[in-house]
Amino acid sequence: RANIIRWPRQILRPFMAWSSAHPVRCPMPPLIEIAYWATIVSVCLVLGTAGANDIRSRRIPNWTVLATALLFCAWFFVGSSVPLLSSLGAALLVFVCSFALYSFGIVGAGDSKLATAVALFAGFPHLPEFILYMSLTGGLIVLCMLLADPARIFVMMQMRGRGFLERGVPYGVAIAAGGVMLVLMPAMQKLT
């Protein structure tokens, strides 16, 4: 039902005499529907690959960031509900903030680039939602890492938060999970 296009009354006025007074609805063409779902699956696979590489080597490959940005182009034409300028503005805002975090050594460059690419899918309307998903997932990752080695909690408390994890937190996983949730939530709502 959500993929039905409502035609404006001005266009339908000549045809209203032949049908009822209700606007005509036209379902999304099958090829566009297939492209929509193929894009969503591809985004999820690329983000999953970025997250898995971040866990394994604490590096996010540049090709996953580029593929995410290119998949946004396809997604924009087949299923985006966000204006292009909003998407570009949100990506710019996330880039500026994440670059500042990178400059202070808080996040890696790959995290900054991946967050910027995923922010394209969010746009300004869904940017708080993306940040919430990303933050909750990142907090859950840190909690799991602390629970895996409880002695680190005491070390962290003694050092006031410094030197708590040698390899750092794989925040690319949180960014990827936030992006997957951001893309999948509206798609799942279309199914209901």
C-alpha positions as CSV (number, residue, x, y, z in Angstrom):
1,R,0.0,0.0,0.0
2,A,2.9,2.4,0.7
3,N,4.3,2.0,-2.8
4,I,1.2,3.4,-4.4
5,I,1.4,6.7,-6.2
6,R,-1.5,9.1,-5.7
7,W,-2.2,11.2,-8.9
8,P,-3.2,14.8,-8.4
9,R,-6.8,15.7,-9.2
10,Q,-5.8,18.2,-11.9
11,I,-4.4,15.4,-14.0
12,L,-7.3,13.0,-13.3
13,R,-10.2,15.5,-13.7
14,P,-10.9,14.4,-17.4
15,F,-11.0,10.8,-16.3
16,M,-13.1,11.3,-13.2
17,A,-16.4,11.0,-15.2
18,W,-15.5,7.5,-16.3
19,S,-14.5,6.3,-12.8
20,S,-15.5,7.0,-9.2
21,A,-14.6,10.3,-7.6
22,H,-11.6,8.7,-5.8
23,P,-8.1,9.4,-7.1
24,V,-6.5,6.6,-9.1
25,R,-3.6,4.7,-7.5
26,C,-0.8,3.2,-9.5
27,P,1.5,0.6,-8.0
28,M,5.3,0.9,-8.2
29,P,6.5,-0.8,-11.4
30,P,8.0,-4.2,-10.7
31,L,11.5,-3.3,-12.0
32,I,11.7,-0.3,-9.7
33,E,10.6,-2.5,-6.8
34,I,13.3,-5.0,-7.6
35,A,15.9,-2.3,-7.9
36,Y,14.7,-0.8,-4.6
37,W,15.2,-4.1,-2.7
38,A,18.4,-4.9,-4.5
39,T,19.8,-1.6,-3.4
40,I,18.8,-2.2,0.2
41,V,20.4,-5.6,0.2
42,S,23.5,-4.3,-1.4
43,V,23.8,-1.5,1.2
44,C,23.4,-4.0,4.0
45,L,26.0,-6.3,2.6
46,V,28.6,-3.5,2.0
47,L,28.0,-2.1,5.5
48,G,28.2,-5.6,7.0
49,T,31.6,-6.0,5.2
50,A,32.8,-2.7,6.5
51,G,31.8,-3.6,10.1
52,A,33.4,-7.1,9.8
53,N,36.7,-5.6,8.5
54,D,36.7,-3.1,11.4
55,I,36.3,-5.9,13.9
56,R,39.1,-8.0,12.3
57,S,41.7,-5.4,11.5
58,R,40.4,-2.0,12.9
59,R,40.4,-0.7,9.4
60,I,37.5,0.2,7.1
61,P,38.4,-0.4,3.5
62,N,38.0,2.6,1.2
63,W,36.1,0.6,-1.4
64,T,33.2,0.0,1.2
65,V,32.9,3.8,1.7
66,L,32.9,4.4,-2.0
67,A,30.4,1.6,-2.6
68,T,28.1,3.0,0.1
69,A,28.2,6.5,-1.5
70,L,27.6,5.0,-5.0
71,L,24.7,2.9,-3.7
72,F,23.2,6.1,-2.3
73,C,23.0,7.3,-6.0
74,A,21.0,4.2,-6.9
75,W,18.9,4.4,-3.7
76,F,18.1,8.1,-4.3
77,F,16.4,7.3,-7.6
78,V,14.5,4.2,-6.5
79,G,13.5,4.8,-2.9
80,S,14.7,7.9,-1.2
81,S,12.2,10.0,0.7
82,V,14.8,12.6,1.5
83,P,15.7,15.6,-0.8
84,L,19.2,15.6,-2.3
85,L,20.3,18.8,-0.7
86,S,19.2,17.5,2.6
87,S,21.3,14.4,2.1
88,L,24.3,16.4,1.0
89,G,23.9,18.8,3.9
90,A,23.7,16.0,6.5
91,A,26.8,14.4,5.0
92,L,28.7,17.7,5.2
93,L,27.6,18.2,8.8
94,V,28.7,14.6,9.8
95,F,31.9,15.0,7.9
96,V,32.8,18.3,9.7
97,C,32.0,16.8,13.1
98,S,33.7,13.4,12.5
99,F,36.7,15.1,11.1
100,A,37.0,17.1,14.3
101,L,36.8,13.9,16.2
102,Y,39.4,12.4,14.0
103,S,41.7,15.4,14.5
104,F,41.6,14.8,18.3
105,G,42.3,11.1,17.8
106,I,38.8,10.0,19.1
107,V,37.7,8.1,15.9
108,G,39.6,6.8,12.9
109,A,39.6,8.2,9.4
110,G,37.7,5.2,8.1
111,D,35.0,5.8,10.8
112,S,34.8,9.4,9.7
113,K,34.4,8.5,6.0
114,L,31.9,5.7,6.6
115,A,29.7,7.9,8.9
116,T,29.7,10.6,6.1
117,A,28.7,8.1,3.5
118,V,25.9,6.7,5.6
119,A,24.7,10.2,6.5
120,L,23.8,10.6,2.8
121,F,21.0,8.0,3.4
122,A,19.7,9.9,6.4
123,G,19.5,13.5,5.3
124,F,18.5,16.1,7.9
125,P,15.1,14.5,8.7
126,H,16.6,11.2,9.8
127,L,20.0,12.3,11.0
128,P,19.0,12.2,14.7
129,E,17.6,8.7,14.2
130,F,20.9,7.6,12.6
131,I,23.0,9.1,15.4
132,L,20.7,7.5,18.0
133,Y,21.1,4.0,16.4
134,M,24.8,4.5,16.0
135,S,25.3,5.7,19.6
136,L,23.2,2.9,21.2
137,T,25.1,0.3,19.1
138,G,28.5,1.8,20.0
139,G,27.5,1.8,23.7
140,L,26.5,-1.8,23.5
141,I,29.8,-2.7,21.9
142,V,31.8,-1.0,24.6
143,L,29.7,-2.7,27.3
144,C,30.2,-6.1,25.7
145,M,34.0,-5.4,25.5
146,L,34.1,-4.4,29.2
147,L,32.0,-7.5,30.3
148,A,34.4,-9.7,28.3
149,D,37.3,-8.6,30.6
150,P,36.0,-7.2,33.9
151,A,39.5,-6.4,35.2
152,R,39.6,-3.6,32.7
153,I,36.9,-1.8,34.5
154,F,39.1,-1.3,37.5
155,V,42.1,-0.3,35.3
156,M,39.9,2.2,33.5
157,M,38.6,3.7,36.8
158,Q,42.2,4.0,38.1
159,M,43.4,5.7,34.9
160,R,40.2,7.8,34.7
161,G,39.2,6.4,31.3
162,R,42.6,6.4,29.7
163,G,44.3,3.3,28.3
164,F,41.2,1.3,28.6
165,L,41.4,-0.6,25.3
166,E,44.6,-1.1,23.4
167,R,43.1,-1.7,20.0
168,G,40.2,0.8,20.5
169,V,36.6,0.3,19.9
170,P,35.5,-0.9,16.4
171,Y,33.1,2.0,15.9
172,G,32.7,1.1,12.3
173,V,30.4,-1.7,13.5
174,A,28.2,0.9,15.2
175,I,28.1,3.1,12.1
176,A,27.3,0.1,9.9
177,A,24.5,-1.1,12.2
178,G,23.1,2.4,12.4
179,G,23.1,2.6,8.6
180,V,21.5,-0.8,8.2
181,M,18.7,0.1,10.7
182,L,18.3,3.5,8.9
183,V,17.7,1.8,5.5
184,L,15.8,-1.2,6.7
185,M,13.2,0.4,9.0
186,P,11.3,2.3,6.3
187,A,11.6,-0.7,4.0
188,M,10.0,-3.0,6.7
189,Q,7.3,-0.4,7.2
190,K,6.5,-0.6,3.5
191,L,5.8,-4.3,3.9
192,T,3.2,-3.8,6.5
